[in-house]
Amino acid sequence: MEHPDATMPPVGRLHHIGYLVADITAAAEHWQHSFGYQVESDVIEDPTQTARVQFLRLPGESHWLELVSPDGSDSKLQNALAKKIRLHHLCYEVENIETVLKSLRQAGLFIVSEPVPAQAFPGRRIAWVMDAGGYLFELVEAGQPPLSSAHLAQSLR
Amino acid sequence: MDNLLRLQEIFRDILDEPTLTISEEFSMADHEDWDSVATVQIVLAAENAFNTRLPSDAVGSIRKVKDILEQLPA
C-alpha cells in the first residue's frame, strides 16, 4: 500500500519500544523470565536524557524493547514514572532526521527535542516529538550497527 | 470570542475540567494536571484552533496562560 502522501518521507522502521521502569535490573529479569526476551545491551547511562536504558529483544524479532529508568531524583522521567506511565514511547529509525522532523511538525506534531548525539547509538543522533494526544515518539538516525557494539551485553561479545 | 475564552475551551478539554475558568495569570502551579505533556497538548490544540505555529523555544518557557496568549495572533 502506498503512503497516503507521497511527499511525506517515511519514518523508516520501528527500532524500539520504550518501556519506563523504576528498576532496570528487576524489569530485565521480569521480561526475560516472563516473556522470553534476551538482554542485548549493558545498562547505558545517558546524562543528556537523564536516563539509564537497556535493550532486550525477542529471538528473531527485528525491534527492541528499551527499558528506561530515571538516572536520579532530578530526572525528567520522574514525573511520568510517578504517573505510572509505562509504555513511554515508540522509536523510529529514519534516514534524514531533519527532513522527518520538518514533515512531522507540518503534520501537527510538536518537536520536544531537536537532534542530539545519542549515548546508546554513537555517531547517530536522536530527537523527540509529541502528538496532540500526548504520545511521545523518538527518532534515531539510521546507521550500523543497530546498537553500539560498545554496549553489547557481555554474553554477546 | 476573544483569545482567552478560546484558550479556556482548550484548557477545559485538555485538563478534563469542563467548568475550569482561567485568567492570564493562571499558571502550572494552579492545576496539578498542567504538566509539560499537557503544555504540549495545549500548544498543539491552540496551533490548530488559531491556525498558527508557535516557536519551540517559546513553548519551553510557558508557565502561565499569558505566555501562550503572547504567542497567538491578536
Interface residues (C-beta under 8 A of the other chain):
Chain A: N79 A80 R105 G108 L109 F110 I111 V112 E114 M130 D131 A132 G133 G134
Chain B: D35 S36 V37 A38 V40 Q41 V43 L44 A45 E47 N48 R53 S56 V59
